[in-house]
Amino acid sequence: MSKAAIVLLLLVGICHGLDMEAVLKRLDYLEQKVEDQAKRIEELELKGNPDKRLVLNGEGPIAFTSQVTPHVVSHMHKGDGVIFDRVLLNAGGGYHNVTGQFTVPLSGIYLFAVSVFDHVERANAGTTKVHAEIVQNNVTIGRVFAHADDHYRDQGAETVIVTANTGDVIWVRVVDNNDLGLGGDFYTSFAGYMLWQM
């Protein structure tokens, strides 16, 4: 409150016979309440703003997108990890394109998505079934399936939302296939991002 307003308040109070000490105490109390409410409003705005929830102690968001670039990845077998060699985004540095694995940098709730594309090299080749799974610390958290035939190729996709802790490893592996050809050309992809830090 400005000095002129305080002087005016004192003059009015004196003219009306008010207890000025009590008026000034009440004024201080109300000013403190206004400051407290302004701080609370700011806290609520930050908490409810989805852009702010991804700023982590000044480190920024955690997100990655990766793809398989070769036309085909030949001779994949049960248990083989899929190597997503092309990295479009690796905010937070958790994805490793040499291993195809994402190492969780901060504990939180994460979304992971994978798509796989089957590969048939020639007509009349019969059918190709691609089974893969999303794995967290060697525990399956999601499965994906694509089934090609002589005339059509297929792409399967899966999305999961999980709690992950710092150091957890998330990756994609082939399931129950022998000598599989996995389609690439950016159709097979793996992505993830942290929804909320815990």
Residue, then its C-alpha position, 0 to 999 in steps of 0.5 A: m500500500s502506498k504512503a499516501a493511502i496510509v496517511l489518508l487511512l489514518l486521517v479518516g480513522i482519526c476523524h471517525g474515532l477508530d482504533m488506528e493500531a487495530v486498523l493497521k494490524r488488520l491491514d497487515y494481516l490482509e496484505q499477507k493473505v493476498e501474498d499467500q493467495a498469490k503464491r498458492i495460485e502460482e503453485l496451482e498454475l504450475k502443477g496444472n500446466p502440462d508443459k511445466r510437468l515435463v520440466l524436470n529440475g531444469e533437465g528437460p523432458i525424457a522422450f525418444t523415437s527410433q526406427v529400423t532403417p534397412h529394408v529387411v533385418s534377416h535371420m532373427h531368432k527367438g529372444d533376439g533384441v530388435i536394434f532400432d538404429r535410426v534415432l529421431l529423438n533422444a531427449g534425456g539420452g536414455y535410448h541406445n541405438v547400438t543395443g536397441q535398449f532404453t535405460v530409464p534416467l528418472s523414475g516415473i510413469y512412462l508410455f512406450a509404443v512399438s510397431v513391427f512390420d513383417h517381411v515377405e521376400r517373394a510371391n508364393a512364399g506362404t505366410t510370415k508371422v512376426h511376434a515381438e514383445i516389449v520387455q522391462n528388465n526381462v519381464t514382458i509388458g506388452r506383445v505385438f503381432a503382424h501376419a503377412d501372406d502372399h498378397y499383403r504385408d502387415q504391421g502390428a502395434e502395441t502401446v503400454i503405460v508403466t511405472a519405471n524406475t531409474g536404471d530399468v531397461i526397456w527393449v523389444r525382442v522377437v518371440d517364437n520365430n526362427d530365421l525371421g525377416l523383420g521389415g524395416d524402411f522406418y515401418t518398425s519403430f520404438a518410442g517412449y516418453m515420461l508422462w510424469q516424474m515420481 
